Amino acid sequence: MEEKIVQSLKKMLSIPKIEDRRNVLCILPHPDDGEIGAGGTIAKLKSLGSKVTYLMVTEGGAGIKGKSREETVKIRKKEQEDAAELLGVDQIIWLNYPDGGRYDINDVRNDLKKNIENIKPDLILTVDPFLPYETHQDHKICGLAAAQASSNSLDSNALIAFFFTAYPNQYVSVDDYWEKKIEAIKIHKSQITEEFLLIIQQYFGLKANVYGEKIGCKYAENFKVLFPMMLHCFEEAMWI
């Protein structure tokens, strides 16, 4: 019976493709999350003519051991600007909440709501706060605040797409953009050692190959894509 309901809902609520969106807002916890989680898709969207805006929740100030917070913020913001430029991102907006610090999700949600209403995106890309075993508070706050703000502010035909997700329902072929994604990740030198880069390439490369098999390509990035109305009292959201 549940499977029948899900299949009926999938037909009723046909979700458009990420690649068809032209005004994209990426709501990100830290510098580097956009490149690691969705760098290939972001580069592809730009090649298709989309406007892409980064909205960075934290300033990245907790990311470099042995450096002051001020030094770290300066380094990481420059790395993010350079990586975003490589992918073609049009604008970066910094909310400057303290990386790994204490701040209120309600404040973040209100700030996101204002920016969503100003930018009027037809697609939001963000981290999945519902990922099992996710413990990073910045990720949980960012993703949940984005979901809450989206459910109240997005047009009904807009989409929210979660990456770093355990429940993907859409895959984007990024064969032509995989190397650009890796090059963008490399720019975050303060975070990505040679050893860590190798792990990223092997781990994310393997996943991208597995997801690519599902849609007939070599590399694919995975997302959980929903309409805003599915973010409240929608029991089947996990299965759509």
Backbone bond lengths (Angstrom), bond angles and torsions (degrees), N, CA, C in turn:
res aa  C-N    CA-C-N  psi(-1)  N-CA   C-N-CA  omega(-1)  CA-C   N-CA-C  phi
1 M - - - 1.464 - - 1.533 110.21 -
2 E 1.359 117.63 -45.98 1.463 121.27 179.88 1.524 110.90 -62.72
3 E 1.327 116.96 -41.08 1.462 120.71 179.33 1.524 110.20 -63.22
4 K 1.317 117.11 -38.36 1.457 121.12 178.85 1.523 110.90 -64.00
5 I 1.340 116.49 -40.59 1.466 121.37 177.81 1.518 110.31 -62.91
6 V 1.338 116.71 -46.30 1.469 121.25 -178.63 1.517 110.58 -61.67
7 Q 1.322 117.49 -46.09 1.463 120.30 -179.46 1.525 111.73 -63.35
8 S 1.330 116.21 -38.26 1.460 120.13 177.62 1.523 110.97 -65.53
9 L 1.332 116.16 -41.11 1.460 120.60 179.53 1.526 111.36 -66.29
10 K 1.325 117.32 -37.46 1.459 120.77 178.64 1.520 111.01 -61.20
11 K 1.322 116.06 -38.82 1.463 119.92 177.83 1.523 110.76 -71.33
12 M 1.327 115.69 -40.46 1.455 121.39 -177.48 1.522 111.71 -69.29
13 L 1.347 115.91 -39.57 1.462 122.18 -174.85 1.528 109.68 -113.28
14 S 1.286 116.90 61.30 1.462 121.57 -179.55 1.528 109.77 -62.28
15 I 1.323 116.01 118.54 1.461 120.99 -174.91 1.529 110.31 -89.58
16 P 1.334 118.14 124.09 1.476 121.17 -179.98 1.527 111.60 -62.64
17 K 1.321 115.47 164.04 1.453 121.30 179.33 1.527 110.95 -78.67
18 I 1.312 115.54 144.33 1.460 122.12 175.54 1.532 110.34 -55.16
19 E 1.334 116.94 -40.41 1.464 120.92 -175.16 1.531 113.16 -63.68
20 D 1.327 117.56 -17.03 1.462 120.78 -178.57 1.530 113.19 -88.05
21 R 1.321 117.37 -1.77 1.461 121.09 -178.92 1.528 110.06 -86.09
22 R 1.325 117.21 143.80 1.460 120.81 -173.95 1.529 114.88 -122.73
23 N 1.324 118.44 -2.73 1.472 121.05 176.24 1.521 107.47 -136.13
24 V 1.319 115.09 94.72 1.465 121.76 -166.25 1.528 111.03 -108.37
25 L 1.320 115.66 130.44 1.465 122.08 176.47 1.521 108.48 -115.61
26 C 1.327 116.51 118.15 1.465 122.18 178.03 1.523 108.14 -99.33
27 I 1.336 116.93 112.18 1.465 121.99 179.47 1.520 107.32 -99.09
28 L 1.339 116.56 114.16 1.460 122.18 -166.10 1.520 111.69 -125.50
29 P 1.334 117.72 141.84 1.463 120.51 179.27 1.528 113.23 -70.97
30 H 1.346 116.39 -43.35 1.469 121.92 -172.86 1.529 111.08 -140.39
31 P 1.319 116.84 160.59 1.459 119.83 164.37 1.533 108.97 -56.29
32 D 1.294 118.29 135.80 1.471 130.74 177.96 1.531 113.92 96.17
33 D 1.342 119.64 -19.95 1.464 120.13 -178.79 1.527 112.14 -64.55
34 G 1.319 116.76 -37.26 1.457 119.49 179.62 1.512 112.38 -63.99
35 E 1.333 116.51 -44.13 1.457 121.33 -178.51 1.532 110.70 -67.61
36 I 1.333 116.83 -45.60 1.463 120.49 -177.67 1.527 110.97 -68.27
37 G 1.326 116.89 -43.47 1.456 119.99 -173.62 1.508 115.48 -82.57
38 A 1.339 117.23 -31.56 1.464 119.08 -172.68 1.516 113.08 -150.49
39 G 1.334 117.32 25.09 1.460 120.59 -174.58 1.516 114.56 -59.64
40 G 1.321 117.23 -39.04 1.454 120.17 179.39 1.518 112.10 -67.29
41 T 1.327 115.73 -40.98 1.470 120.74 179.46 1.518 111.14 -67.46
42 I 1.330 116.94 -39.59 1.466 120.51 178.41 1.530 110.49 -62.84
43 A 1.327 116.87 -44.75 1.463 120.53 177.75 1.526 110.95 -62.53
44 K 1.324 116.47 -39.22 1.466 120.43 179.36 1.523 111.04 -66.10
45 L 1.331 116.66 -44.73 1.462 120.27 178.85 1.528 110.99 -58.03
46 K 1.331 116.52 -41.10 1.466 119.78 178.27 1.529 110.79 -63.66
47 S 1.310 117.57 -39.94 1.462 120.53 -179.87 1.520 111.66 -66.11
48 L 1.326 116.50 -24.27 1.461 121.85 179.76 1.526 112.39 -88.78
49 G 1.341 116.38 -0.27 1.455 120.34 176.05 1.514 115.77 99.44
50 S 1.317 117.57 11.14 1.459 120.39 -179.35 1.525 111.75 -78.71
51 K 1.324 115.86 149.19 1.454 121.73 167.69 1.521 107.02 -87.57
52 V 1.325 117.08 132.07 1.463 121.47 -178.94 1.520 109.68 -125.54
53 T 1.327 115.48 124.75 1.465 122.36 177.42 1.523 109.48 -116.13
54 Y 1.324 116.62 133.28 1.461 122.46 171.46 1.527 108.93 -94.05
55 L 1.312 116.54 129.82 1.460 122.10 172.02 1.519 106.76 -118.30
56 M 1.345 116.19 104.84 1.450 122.67 -173.21 1.526 109.98 -94.35
57 V 1.321 116.90 119.13 1.467 120.24 -175.64 1.529 111.24 -72.24
58 T 1.338 118.29 -49.64 1.467 119.99 -179.53 1.525 110.74 -104.75
59 E 1.337 114.36 167.19 1.463 120.52 -178.03 1.517 113.24 -92.79
60 G 1.351 116.74 -0.78 1.459 120.04 177.41 1.515 114.34 75.57
61 G 1.327 117.56 18.52 1.456 121.10 -171.24 1.512 117.03 -73.19
62 A 1.345 117.68 -7.95 1.466 119.52 -178.66 1.521 112.30 -104.64
63 G 1.323 117.13 15.06 1.451 120.10 -167.27 1.509 118.55 -93.03
64 I 1.343 119.10 -6.87 1.467 119.60 -177.57 1.531 109.85 -130.24
65 K 1.306 116.55 115.37 1.457 120.80 178.33 1.527 109.93 -69.27
66 G 1.329 115.40 139.77 1.455 120.52 177.84 1.508 114.47 86.08
67 K 1.330 117.52 -4.14 1.456 121.64 177.50 1.522 109.18 -110.38
68 S 1.320 115.87 149.07 1.459 119.08 174.43 1.521 108.98 -67.48
69 R 1.316 115.31 161.80 1.461 119.21 178.98 1.534 110.86 -61.31
70 E 1.313 116.07 -39.84 1.474 120.12 -179.53 1.523 111.01 -64.01
71 E 1.340 116.66 -43.91 1.469 120.18 178.48 1.525 110.71 -63.64
72 T 1.330 115.57 -43.10 1.459 120.97 -178.53 1.517 111.49 -62.10
73 V 1.326 116.59 -45.20 1.460 120.86 179.75 1.524 110.41 -58.98
74 K 1.318 116.66 -44.32 1.464 120.83 -178.83 1.524 110.91 -62.49
75 I 1.330 116.83 -45.14 1.462 121.33 -178.49 1.527 110.92 -65.06
76 R 1.326 115.95 -47.59 1.460 119.80 -174.35 1.532 112.33 -71.17
77 K 1.315 116.34 -33.58 1.466 118.19 177.20 1.534 110.51 -66.88
78 K 1.325 116.15 -39.16 1.469 119.42 178.11 1.528 110.51 -65.89
79 E 1.324 117.10 -42.80 1.456 120.28 177.11 1.530 110.67 -59.81
80 Q 1.330 116.00 -43.36 1.456 119.10 -179.69 1.527 112.12 -65.61
81 E 1.307 116.20 -40.63 1.471 119.59 177.94 1.523 110.75 -60.85
82 D 1.340 117.16 -42.27 1.461 120.81 -178.41 1.529 111.19 -69.45
83 A 1.339 116.75 -41.22 1.466 120.45 179.43 1.526 110.58 -65.66
84 A 1.326 116.01 -42.00 1.466 120.55 179.31 1.527 110.46 -64.11
85 E 1.325 116.28 -39.34 1.462 119.89 178.59 1.525 110.81 -62.84
86 L 1.328 116.81 -40.36 1.464 120.29 178.82 1.524 111.11 -60.84
87 L 1.330 116.88 -39.66 1.466 120.69 -179.78 1.521 112.32 -78.79
88 G 1.334 117.03 -14.78 1.454 120.69 179.29 1.511 114.90 95.76
89 V 1.326 117.42 12.01 1.464 121.36 -178.48 1.530 110.06 -58.82
90 D 1.328 116.33 136.99 1.462 121.13 -173.64 1.525 113.71 -81.16
91 Q 1.321 117.56 -32.45 1.464 120.08 -173.35 1.525 109.84 -158.13
92 I 1.332 115.78 145.89 1.467 121.20 171.74 1.523 108.60 -119.58
93 I 1.316 116.11 127.41 1.467 122.44 174.53 1.526 107.25 -110.80
94 W 1.324 116.38 127.46 1.466 121.45 -179.00 1.535 109.91 -106.57
95 L 1.332 116.28 123.66 1.469 119.77 173.60 1.524 111.47 -86.74
96 N 1.332 116.77 -22.68 1.477 122.92 172.09 1.522 114.58 63.78
97 Y 1.332 116.86 33.27 1.469 118.61 168.57 1.526 108.25 -70.62
98 P 1.338 118.14 152.87 1.469 120.42 -175.15 1.524 112.53 -71.78
99 D 1.296 115.87 120.95 1.460 122.58 177.45 1.528 109.42 -56.62
100 G 1.340 116.19 119.50 1.458 120.52 179.43 1.513 114.04 71.31
101 G 1.319 117.24 9.38 1.469 121.09 -176.26 1.522 112.76 -97.68
102 R 1.315 114.16 -168.71 1.460 120.35 -177.83 1.527 109.15 -100.90
103 Y 1.310 115.65 120.30 1.460 121.27 176.74 1.521 107.79 -155.23
104 D 1.313 115.62 163.72 1.458 122.31 -169.87 1.528 110.91 -98.05
105 I 1.322 116.97 129.27 1.459 121.40 178.49 1.528 111.71 -59.46
106 N 1.325 117.11 -30.38 1.461 119.71 179.84 1.531 111.36 -65.61
107 D 1.335 115.93 -37.21 1.462 119.40 176.84 1.525 110.82 -66.33
108 V 1.339 115.90 -42.31 1.468 120.17 178.79 1.525 109.74 -62.22
109 R 1.323 116.24 -46.55 1.464 119.80 -179.26 1.528 111.34 -58.73
110 N 1.316 117.07 -42.43 1.469 120.36 179.72 1.524 111.58 -64.53
111 D 1.345 116.47 -40.33 1.462 120.00 177.66 1.530 111.16 -65.71
112 L 1.319 116.15 -40.74 1.460 119.70 178.86 1.526 110.99 -65.71
113 K 1.317 115.56 -41.28 1.467 120.30 -179.60 1.532 110.81 -58.76
114 K 1.326 116.74 -44.09 1.467 120.82 179.13 1.523 111.29 -61.07
115 N 1.334 115.71 -43.35 1.464 119.30 -178.90 1.524 112.06 -70.30
116 I 1.316 117.22 -37.90 1.463 120.51 177.33 1.525 110.19 -62.43
117 E 1.308 116.65 -44.26 1.464 120.58 -179.42 1.529 111.53 -66.45
118 N 1.328 116.77 -28.92 1.464 120.88 178.63 1.538 111.38 -79.23
119 I 1.330 116.70 -43.63 1.464 121.78 -175.24 1.534 112.06 -81.49
120 K 1.330 115.95 -32.77 1.471 122.37 -179.15 1.535 111.88 54.55
121 P 1.336 117.65 56.49 1.468 119.97 -178.56 1.525 111.93 -70.37
122 D 1.328 116.04 152.46 1.460 119.24 170.58 1.526 111.17 -98.01
123 L 1.343 116.28 -2.03 1.462 122.02 174.24 1.521 109.36 -151.24
124 I 1.332 115.75 132.56 1.463 121.59 170.29 1.520 108.02 -112.97
125 L 1.321 116.14 129.21 1.466 122.88 171.92 1.517 107.81 -106.27
126 T 1.330 117.10 130.61 1.464 119.95 179.03 1.517 109.88 -156.48
127 V 1.317 116.63 172.20 1.461 122.18 178.76 1.526 109.84 -75.44
128 D 1.318 116.51 150.11 1.462 121.20 -179.33 1.534 110.19 -85.35
129 P 1.355 117.47 110.25 1.463 119.59 -179.05 1.522 112.60 -75.27
130 F 1.348 116.01 -9.50 1.459 121.04 -177.31 1.526 111.77 -97.28
131 L 1.338 116.46 10.08 1.456 121.00 177.69 1.533 109.99 -62.17
132 P 1.344 118.32 123.08 1.466 119.25 178.63 1.531 111.46 -58.79
133 Y 1.290 116.09 136.83 1.469 124.04 177.14 1.521 113.93 73.50
134 E 1.336 118.32 7.06 1.467 119.25 173.91 1.525 108.96 -68.77
135 T 1.330 116.42 123.42 1.465 120.51 -177.64 1.521 113.48 -113.88
136 H 1.333 117.58 -10.21 1.463 118.61 -176.50 1.521 109.86 -74.89
137 Q 1.324 116.08 115.87 1.453 120.91 -174.19 1.533 112.61 -62.27
138 D 1.320 116.89 -36.58 1.464 119.67 178.72 1.535 111.08 -61.08
139 H 1.333 116.15 -40.73 1.458 120.29 179.23 1.524 110.93 -67.16
140 K 1.312 116.10 -43.14 1.464 119.99 -178.34 1.528 110.63 -65.62
141 I 1.327 116.64 -43.85 1.470 120.27 179.56 1.522 110.44 -65.43
142 C 1.329 116.83 -46.25 1.462 120.96 -178.33 1.525 110.97 -59.65
143 G 1.327 116.83 -52.53 1.462 120.10 -176.46 1.515 113.12 -65.09
144 L 1.341 116.31 -41.56 1.465 119.59 -178.42 1.527 111.02 -71.10
145 A 1.330 116.45 -41.22 1.474 119.53 177.40 1.525 110.54 -63.25
146 A 1.345 116.87 -38.75 1.464 120.58 177.46 1.518 111.18 -64.30
147 A 1.336 116.47 -41.69 1.464 120.43 178.45 1.522 111.04 -64.21
148 Q 1.329 116.01 -44.21 1.464 119.97 179.96 1.521 111.54 -64.74
149 A 1.310 116.71 -44.80 1.462 120.53 179.67 1.526 110.68 -65.64
150 S 1.332 116.99 -37.46 1.460 121.28 -179.67 1.516 111.81 -65.64
151 S 1.322 116.62 -41.73 1.460 119.77 -177.27 1.520 111.56 -64.57
152 N 1.338 116.79 -23.85 1.464 120.99 -178.97 1.529 113.70 -99.34
153 S 1.344 117.00 -19.50 1.460 119.82 -168.50 1.519 115.07 -120.69
154 L 1.322 118.55 -24.97 1.459 120.60 -176.00 1.520 111.48 -75.89
155 D 1.316 115.39 147.23 1.459 121.03 170.43 1.529 108.92 -60.83
156 S 1.306 116.89 148.45 1.468 121.17 -175.67 1.526 112.93 -62.09
157 N 1.335 117.16 -22.97 1.463 120.92 179.26 1.526 113.09 -92.66
158 A 1.318 116.68 -3.56 1.463 120.60 176.89 1.522 109.31 -76.42
159 L 1.334 115.33 169.68 1.455 121.14 -179.08 1.523 110.20 -127.35
160 I 1.335 115.51 153.20 1.461 120.80 165.79 1.523 106.87 -120.37
161 A 1.320 116.28 130.89 1.461 121.76 -177.88 1.528 108.57 -122.68
162 F 1.327 116.09 121.75 1.462 122.23 179.70 1.522 109.70 -95.89
163 F 1.341 116.69 132.44 1.464 120.29 170.19 1.527 108.76 -109.41
164 F 1.331 117.68 176.85 1.471 121.88 -165.91 1.532 107.69 52.77
165 T 1.318 116.48 51.41 1.459 121.09 -174.14 1.524 111.79 -115.45
166 A 1.319 115.89 149.91 1.465 121.56 175.46 1.521 111.71 -96.15
167 Y 1.348 117.13 -3.78 1.464 120.56 -174.10 1.540 111.40 -127.85
168 P 1.332 118.02 55.80 1.462 118.96 -175.74 1.527 112.46 -67.29
169 N 1.322 114.77 145.03 1.459 119.95 173.51 1.528 111.99 -131.41
170 Q 1.342 115.91 5.79 1.458 119.84 177.83 1.533 108.97 -151.01
171 Y 1.331 114.80 140.95 1.466 121.46 -177.98 1.521 109.19 -127.16
172 V 1.327 115.92 136.01 1.453 121.15 -177.60 1.527 108.96 -113.72
173 S 1.327 116.80 122.16 1.459 121.13 176.76 1.523 109.78 -68.09
174 V 1.334 115.89 125.85 1.467 120.15 -179.16 1.534 110.81 -128.10
175 D 1.318 116.48 30.17 1.468 120.54 -179.37 1.527 112.15 -51.67
176 D 1.327 116.38 -44.71 1.464 120.93 -175.44 1.528 113.04 -80.73
177 Y 1.319 116.82 -2.71 1.465 120.73 -173.51 1.528 113.07 -126.24
178 W 1.330 116.98 2.35 1.464 120.16 -176.01 1.523 111.30 -64.87
179 E 1.306 117.45 -44.32 1.462 119.93 -179.08 1.525 111.06 -65.48
180 K 1.316 117.33 -35.93 1.464 120.17 177.20 1.521 110.24 -65.59
181 K 1.329 117.61 -39.02 1.465 121.88 175.56 1.532 110.34 -58.14
182 I 1.330 116.12 -47.78 1.470 120.16 -179.36 1.527 110.89 -63.91
183 E 1.331 117.04 -41.21 1.463 120.07 178.42 1.527 111.10 -63.54
184 A 1.328 117.08 -37.41 1.460 120.61 178.13 1.525 111.25 -67.13
185 I 1.325 116.75 -38.63 1.467 120.71 177.02 1.529 110.36 -63.14
186 K 1.324 116.76 -40.81 1.471 121.68 -178.69 1.526 112.24 -59.95
187 I 1.325 116.93 -27.28 1.469 120.21 -178.61 1.527 111.37 -63.44
188 H 1.325 117.05 -26.87 1.470 120.90 179.19 1.538 109.61 -79.90
189 K 1.323 114.96 63.09 1.468 120.66 -172.99 1.522 113.13 -63.90
190 S 1.321 117.14 -29.10 1.461 119.33 -179.16 1.525 111.93 -69.08
191 Q 1.343 116.92 -17.74 1.457 122.01 -177.74 1.521 113.03 -110.32
192 I 1.327 116.87 -26.70 1.460 121.15 -169.10 1.526 110.47 -111.26
193 T 1.330 116.22 98.65 1.461 120.28 173.43 1.530 108.96 -76.02
194 E 1.327 116.97 167.59 1.463 120.49 178.10 1.527 110.62 -59.38
195 E 1.341 116.05 -40.17 1.462 119.90 179.79 1.520 111.18 -65.47
196 F 1.335 115.93 -42.82 1.463 120.31 -179.35 1.524 110.54 -68.49
197 L 1.326 116.48 -36.90 1.459 120.23 178.53 1.526 110.32 -61.85
198 L 1.312 116.87 -40.08 1.463 120.78 178.71 1.525 110.44 -62.35
199 I 1.335 115.52 -42.43 1.472 119.81 178.21 1.523 110.20 -62.72
200 I 1.331 115.90 -44.37 1.470 120.27 179.27 1.527 110.60 -59.38
201 Q 1.333 115.65 -47.24 1.462 119.50 -178.04 1.528 111.37 -62.78
202 Q 1.335 116.36 -40.49 1.459 119.62 -178.50 1.527 111.27 -73.35
203 Y 1.324 116.63 -47.54 1.465 121.29 -176.25 1.524 111.74 -67.89
204 F 1.341 115.98 -54.31 1.455 119.04 -178.63 1.531 111.38 -71.59
205 G 1.322 116.53 -30.69 1.457 119.56 176.16 1.526 111.54 -64.41
206 L 1.344 116.17 -43.73 1.466 120.62 178.16 1.523 110.69 -61.94
207 K 1.331 116.39 -46.61 1.464 119.69 179.21 1.526 110.90 -61.43
208 A 1.334 116.10 -43.84 1.457 119.88 -179.33 1.529 111.46 -63.16
209 N 1.342 117.10 -34.26 1.461 120.48 176.42 1.532 111.43 -67.03
210 V 1.328 115.83 -42.54 1.471 120.37 179.84 1.525 110.42 -64.51
211 Y 1.351 116.41 -44.56 1.464 119.50 178.64 1.529 110.73 -68.04
212 G 1.329 116.36 -34.24 1.451 120.27 179.08 1.524 112.14 -62.03
213 E 1.332 116.59 -36.10 1.455 120.31 178.53 1.527 111.89 -59.56
214 K 1.325 116.22 -29.41 1.463 120.72 -178.29 1.527 112.18 -68.40
215 I 1.349 116.20 -27.24 1.464 118.89 -176.35 1.534 111.93 -123.15
216 G 1.328 116.67 12.50 1.456 120.36 173.18 1.515 115.54 77.86
217 C 1.332 117.42 36.23 1.466 120.65 176.03 1.524 108.90 -136.87
218 K 1.339 116.73 177.58 1.462 120.48 -178.66 1.517 112.22 -83.91
219 Y 1.344 116.57 -43.27 1.462 121.31 -178.15 1.526 109.75 -126.82
220 A 1.329 116.14 133.09 1.463 120.81 174.80 1.521 109.13 -141.44
221 E 1.325 116.11 145.15 1.463 121.93 172.74 1.521 108.62 -102.40
222 N 1.330 115.76 146.53 1.469 120.86 -172.35 1.522 112.08 -110.81
223 F 1.322 115.93 145.58 1.463 122.08 -177.52 1.520 110.94 -144.35
224 K 1.321 115.59 151.68 1.460 122.74 166.25 1.513 106.23 -100.70
225 V 1.336 116.86 112.79 1.457 122.00 -173.52 1.525 109.68 -112.23
226 L 1.321 115.75 128.16 1.461 121.69 -177.55 1.523 110.75 -137.74
227 F 1.338 116.13 155.91 1.451 121.32 166.45 1.525 108.45 -79.23
228 P 1.329 119.16 152.85 1.473 121.24 179.74 1.526 113.45 -53.79
229 M 1.338 117.28 -36.08 1.467 119.80 -176.95 1.530 112.31 -66.44
230 M 1.333 117.02 -16.70 1.456 120.54 179.28 1.518 112.82 -80.79
231 L 1.329 117.21 -2.24 1.463 121.61 -176.09 1.532 112.74 -92.86
232 H 1.329 116.58 11.39 1.470 119.79 179.36 1.531 109.41 -150.96
233 C 1.327 115.76 122.80 1.477 121.87 175.86 1.527 112.70 55.78
234 F 1.321 116.63 34.56 1.466 120.24 -179.89 1.520 107.51 -116.50
235 E 1.309 116.24 93.34 1.459 122.28 -170.56 1.522 113.93 -63.27
236 E 1.318 116.46 -26.18 1.460 120.14 -175.09 1.527 113.48 -92.02
237 A 1.322 118.09 6.79 1.461 120.57 -174.90 1.525 112.75 -55.55
238 M 1.312 118.03 -37.07 1.466 120.60 -178.91 1.532 111.47 -63.61
239 W 1.342 116.46 -29.69 1.456 119.80 -170.42 1.522 114.00 -101.23
240 I 1.330 117.11 -10.08 1.470 120.14 -179.64 1.530 110.38 -70.05
